[in-house]
Amino acid sequence: MYTELLSNIAILVLSGFVGFAVISKVPNTLHTPLMSGTNAIHGIVVLGALVVLGRIENPSVAVQIILFVAVVFGTLNVIGGFVVTDRMLGMFKSKPAPAKTSGADK
């Protein structure tokens, strides 16, 4: 049991280092589109947490809390990804031309 927990913690730590190394090499101009896309993909975590929550028989309170937190954070990340993407795409929309005033108003 402890060896499985230890290997899972080792995988978590190593994936954190790999993720940091990969993201730190991304130029600033590509960072926002990359992160908004990965946040939207985070919906897989939400779906996985819901599947696990539905399949566990008699889950302990700790497991229920962890899965609830995973669903909440995953949902916030998905919504944040779509908000950031919308703002990013809004920067490329053309702005309406200002209304022209006639010379008679002067």
C-alpha positions as CSV (number, residue, x, y, z in Angstrom):
1,M,0.0,0.0,0.0
2,Y,2.7,2.5,0.9
3,T,4.8,1.6,-2.1
4,E,1.8,2.5,-4.4
5,L,1.4,5.8,-2.5
6,L,5.1,6.5,-2.8
7,S,5.2,5.8,-6.5
8,N,2.1,8.0,-7.1
9,I,3.8,10.9,-5.2
10,A,7.0,10.4,-7.2
11,I,5.0,10.6,-10.4
12,L,3.2,13.7,-9.2
13,V,6.5,15.4,-8.3
14,L,8.2,14.4,-11.6
15,S,5.3,15.6,-13.7
16,G,5.4,18.9,-11.9
17,F,9.1,19.3,-12.8
18,V,8.5,18.3,-16.4
19,G,5.5,20.6,-16.7
20,F,7.5,23.5,-15.3
21,A,10.4,22.8,-17.7
22,V,8.1,22.6,-20.7
23,I,6.1,25.7,-19.8
24,S,9.1,27.8,-19.0
25,K,10.5,27.3,-22.5
26,V,7.3,28.7,-24.1
27,P,7.6,32.3,-25.4
28,N,5.4,34.9,-23.9
29,T,3.4,35.4,-27.1
30,L,2.3,31.7,-27.1
31,H,1.7,31.4,-23.4
32,T,-1.9,32.7,-23.3
33,P,-3.2,30.5,-26.1
34,L,-1.4,27.5,-24.8
35,M,-2.7,27.9,-21.3
36,S,-6.3,28.7,-22.4
37,G,-6.3,25.5,-24.4
38,T,-4.9,23.3,-21.7
39,N,-7.4,24.8,-19.2
40,A,-10.2,23.8,-21.5
41,I,-8.8,20.3,-21.8
42,H,-8.9,20.2,-17.9
43,G,-12.5,19.1,-18.4
44,I,-11.1,15.5,-18.5
45,V,-10.2,15.9,-14.8
46,V,-13.8,16.9,-14.1
47,L,-15.2,14.0,-16.0
48,G,-12.7,11.6,-14.3
49,A,-13.6,12.8,-10.8
50,L,-17.3,12.4,-11.5
51,V,-16.7,8.8,-12.8
52,V,-14.6,7.9,-9.8
53,L,-17.1,9.5,-7.4
54,G,-19.9,7.5,-9.0
55,R,-18.1,4.1,-9.0
56,I,-16.7,4.0,-5.5
57,E,-18.8,2.0,-3.1
58,N,-19.1,3.5,0.4
59,P,-16.4,6.2,0.0
60,S,-14.9,7.7,3.1
61,V,-15.5,11.4,3.9
62,A,-11.9,12.2,3.0
63,V,-12.3,10.6,-0.5
64,Q,-15.6,12.5,-1.0
65,I,-14.0,15.8,0.0
66,I,-11.0,15.2,-2.3
67,L,-13.2,14.3,-5.3
68,F,-15.5,17.3,-4.6
69,V,-12.5,19.6,-4.5
70,A,-11.2,18.1,-7.8
71,V,-14.6,18.7,-9.5
72,V,-14.8,22.3,-8.2
73,F,-11.2,23.2,-9.2
74,G,-11.5,21.4,-12.5
75,T,-14.7,23.2,-13.3
76,L,-13.2,26.6,-12.4
77,N,-10.2,25.8,-14.6
78,V,-12.4,24.9,-17.5
79,I,-14.4,28.1,-17.1
80,G,-11.3,30.2,-16.8
81,G,-9.8,28.6,-19.9
82,F,-12.9,29.7,-21.9
83,V,-12.9,33.2,-20.4
84,V,-9.2,33.7,-21.2
85,T,-9.7,32.3,-24.8
86,D,-12.7,34.7,-25.3
87,R,-10.7,37.7,-24.1
88,M,-7.7,36.7,-26.3
89,L,-10.0,36.3,-29.3
90,G,-11.6,39.7,-28.5
91,M,-8.2,41.4,-29.0
92,F,-8.4,40.4,-32.7
93,K,-11.8,41.8,-33.4
94,S,-12.0,45.0,-35.4
95,K,-13.1,48.0,-33.4
96,P,-16.1,50.0,-34.7
97,A,-15.3,53.2,-36.5
98,P,-16.1,56.3,-34.5
99,A,-19.2,58.2,-35.5
100,K,-18.5,61.2,-37.8
101,T,-19.8,64.5,-36.8
102,S,-20.9,67.1,-39.3
103,G,-19.1,70.4,-39.6
104,A,-22.4,72.4,-38.9
105,D,-22.2,71.6,-35.2
106,K,-19.2,73.8,-34.7
